[in-house]
Amino acid sequence: MKLTYLLAFLLLACSTGFAQQKRDTVHPATGVKKSKMKDDLGLNKKQEADLKASKKEYKSEKEKVKNDAKLTEAQKDAKIKELKAEKKKKTDATLTPEQKEKKAALKKEKKAKKKAEKAKQ
């Protein structure tokens, strides 16, 4: 009888212990991408803050557009495209010419890599 209670207690303790584990809610690729851009471009603290603020503003504006029932899908797409262009301008204004060149090279490299992977399939 004592053994049954002991086993039941251990089973309960183990199951609640696993339920309490925190799971990483951030997609691993996202974290790597952010730190890679930061490291590859050599961003300083001010640039990081500016880019983060720009991204946050873009996300909130994009969400507003997506939730706007007055706009048609075509209007939403056009507005989001404008927001992307505005975000790109802000990003380019934040980066130095060398960082812009490096960013373009990385983008080109990524595109070539993606194209090569697609060709393999």
N, C-alpha and C positions, 0 to 999 in steps of 0.2 A: 504494500500500500504506500509506504514511504517512497519507494522507488518510482511509482506512478506519479505521485505529486512532484517529485524532483524532476522527472522527465518533462512533465507538463509545464513546470516553472521554467526550465531551461529552454523549451521550445518557444514559449511565450516571450522570454527575454531575448532570445536570438531573433525572432521575427520582428519585434519592435525595434531592436537595434538596427536591423537592416532598413527598416522604414524611416529611420531618422537620418540616414546618410544623405548629405547634400549632393545633388548632381550638378555638374557644371552646365549652366544654362547658356553659356556663350558658345557659339559654334567655333570649334578649334581653328578652322581656316580663317575665320574673321579676325581672331586675335593675332594670328600669324601675319595676316595681310597688313594690319595696322602697324605692327611693330616693324615689319619688313619695309614698308614705305617710309616710316620714320627713320629707320636706320640707313636705308639705301640712299635716301635723298639728303640725309644729314640735317633734318629740321631742328631749329632751335625751339626753345620753350614758347616764344611769342608766336612763331609760325604754327606750332602744334595747337595752341589755344585758338588762333584765328581759324584754322581749318576745322577744328572741332565745333566752333561756334557756327561756322558756315554750314557744316553738315547738319547740325541740330536744327538750324533755321530752315534748311531745305526739307528736312524730314517733316517738320511741323506744317510747312506750307503745302507740301505734297499731300499730307493727310487731309488737310482742309479741302483741297481740290477733289480728292477722291470721295470725300463724304458730302460734297456739295450736290444736292439733288437737282438743283436748277440747271446744271450743266449737262450737255449730252456727252457721250463717250468721246466723240471727236474733239469736242471743246476741252474735255479733261486731258486728253492726250496732248493737245496743242499747248495747254497751260503747263503741263508737266515738262514738256520739251523746253519751254521758255525758262522754267525754274532750273532745269539742268544747265542750260546755257549760262544763266546768271551765276550758278554755283561754280561753273568752270571759269568764268571771268574772275570771280573772287579768289579762286584757287590760284590762277595764273598771276594775279596781282600780289599774292602772298609769297609765291616762290621767286627765287633769284633766277636769272637766265641759265646758270649752270644746272640748277635743280630742274628747271623746265626741260632742258635737253636730256638730262638723266631720266626724267619721268617719261618722256617720249620714247627714249631708247628701251626702257623697261616695258612700256606698253607694246612696242613693236616686237620685242622678244617674246612676250607673253602670247601675242597674237600668232606668231610663227610656231610657238610650241603647241598651241591649241590646234592649229591647222595640221601640224604633223601628227598629233594624236588622232585627229579626225581621219586623216588619210590612212592610218594604221587599221582603222575599223572597217 
